[in-house]
Amino acid sequence: DQQVKQNSPSLSVQEGRISILNCDYTNSMFDYFLWYKKYPAEGPTFLISISSIKDKNEDGRFTVFLNKSAKHLSLHIVPSQPGDSAVYFCAASGTGYSTLTFGKGTMLLVSP
Amino acid sequence: DTAVSQTPKYLVTQMGNDKSIKCEQNLGHDTMYWYKQDSKKFLKIMFSYNNKELIINETVPNRFSPKSPDKAHLNLHINSLELGDSAVYFCASSQPIGTGDTDTQYFGPGTRLTVL
């Protein structure tokens, strides 16, 4: 049973436009959410996180939005750059959980 | 400076062999993890160690045995390798509990294991 779902396996965006990556979760005990970026043949790299006490967190071109009632979060990248092309994993954690539960990832391709 | 390192990066071996993957972190973290990314691309937790003690052991066959000689190292030993063990294995570490940001994990580059 997937507790963290990324329903879009891939997303293509033009350079300069906004990329929106979505993530849904089912476990109401999750209270901390993270986005990781992964290039081929490398490990996932932490990108940005959000606690359930917030509904938005921004870091440069990256913004994560959390809608607790819908159990949905999204990562916005604006403006998108070709170097952003990678697989993006959504992950969740919660009180009493010692580790992260990952989604399956969404491959983002930003074309020039 | 490499934060979380793994060796080897690639490992090709025959069924039935025993192999080890090493992981080291220089971040001063107390907690280390092993994840498996299978052919379906899911990243799944296998083990978690906190300060050299096992705290999570998911339903992993006992052919897999993690060993933590000190809190900066968490090695993964696999006995009697099977075809289904072929995957990418990632090591990760996170901050000591109680120091804030404990849930952010930092990953190594991965070890691609191929069992023939």
Interface residues (C-beta under 8 A of the other chain):
Chain A: Y32 L34 Y36 A41 E42 G43 P44 T45 F46 S49 V87 F89 S93 S98 T99 L100 T101 F102 K104 G105
Chain B: V4 T31 Y33 K40 K41 F42 L43 K44 I45 S48 N50 I55 I56 F90 A92 D103 T104 Q105 Y106 F107 G108 P109 G110 R112
